[in-house]
């Protein structure tokens, strides 16, 4: 990443052991949310987020099945 951005890159991982994702954060069914750059970059990887992404990707196929062109 340093060669692409020109900025020095350092990684630090912190796991919050005593706080879990609640339903308001989309973690009712589990998953993780990664934050970077003082929470300016957010990468949610919860089951709800992954289902929403899959639904969006499959929406054209669903539309074509519901409304076929004749």
C-alpha positions as CSV (number, residue, x, y, z in Angstrom):
1,X,0.0,0.0,0.0
2,X,2.9,2.3,0.7
3,X,4.1,2.1,-2.9
4,X,0.6,2.9,-4.2
5,X,-0.3,5.8,-1.8
6,X,3.1,7.2,-1.1
7,X,2.3,7.3,2.6
8,X,4.0,5.1,5.2
9,X,1.7,2.3,6.2
10,X,1.5,0.8,9.6
11,X,-1.1,-1.7,10.9
12,X,-2.5,-2.0,14.4
13,X,-5.4,-4.3,15.3
14,X,-7.5,-3.7,18.4
15,X,-10.2,-6.1,19.4
16,X,-12.8,-4.8,21.8
17,X,-13.4,-7.8,24.0
18,X,-16.2,-6.5,26.3
19,X,-18.5,-4.9,23.6
20,X,-20.4,-6.8,21.0
21,X,-22.2,-5.7,17.9
22,X,-25.9,-5.0,18.7
23,X,-28.9,-5.0,16.3
24,X,-28.5,-1.3,15.8
25,X,-25.1,-1.8,14.2
26,X,-26.3,-4.8,12.1
27,X,-24.6,-7.4,14.2
28,X,-27.7,-9.3,15.4
29,X,-26.5,-12.4,13.5
30,X,-22.8,-11.9,13.9
31,X,-19.9,-10.4,12.0
32,X,-17.3,-7.8,12.3
33,X,-16.9,-4.1,11.4
34,X,-13.4,-2.8,10.6
35,X,-12.5,0.8,11.0
36,X,-9.5,2.7,9.6
37,X,-8.2,6.2,9.4
38,X,-9.9,7.4,12.6
39,X,-13.2,5.8,11.5
40,X,-13.2,7.6,8.1
41,X,-13.0,4.2,6.4
42,X,-15.6,1.6,7.5
43,X,-15.7,-2.0,6.3
44,X,-18.8,-3.8,7.7
45,X,-18.7,-7.5,7.3
46,X,-21.9,-8.6,9.1
47,X,-24.4,-11.2,7.9
48,X,-26.9,-8.5,7.2
49,X,-24.5,-6.4,5.1
50,X,-23.4,-9.5,3.1
51,X,-27.1,-10.4,2.4
52,X,-27.9,-6.9,1.3
53,X,-24.9,-6.9,-1.1
54,X,-26.0,-10.3,-2.5
55,X,-29.5,-9.0,-3.0
56,X,-28.3,-5.9,-4.9
57,X,-26.1,-8.1,-7.1
58,X,-28.9,-10.5,-7.9
59,X,-31.6,-7.8,-8.4
60,X,-31.3,-7.7,-12.2
61,X,-31.8,-11.5,-12.4
62,X,-34.8,-11.3,-10.0
63,X,-36.3,-8.6,-12.2
64,X,-35.9,-10.6,-15.4
65,X,-37.5,-13.6,-13.8
66,X,-40.5,-11.6,-12.5
67,X,-40.9,-9.4,-15.6
68,X,-39.7,-11.4,-18.7
69,X,-39.3,-9.6,-22.0
70,X,-41.4,-11.2,-24.6
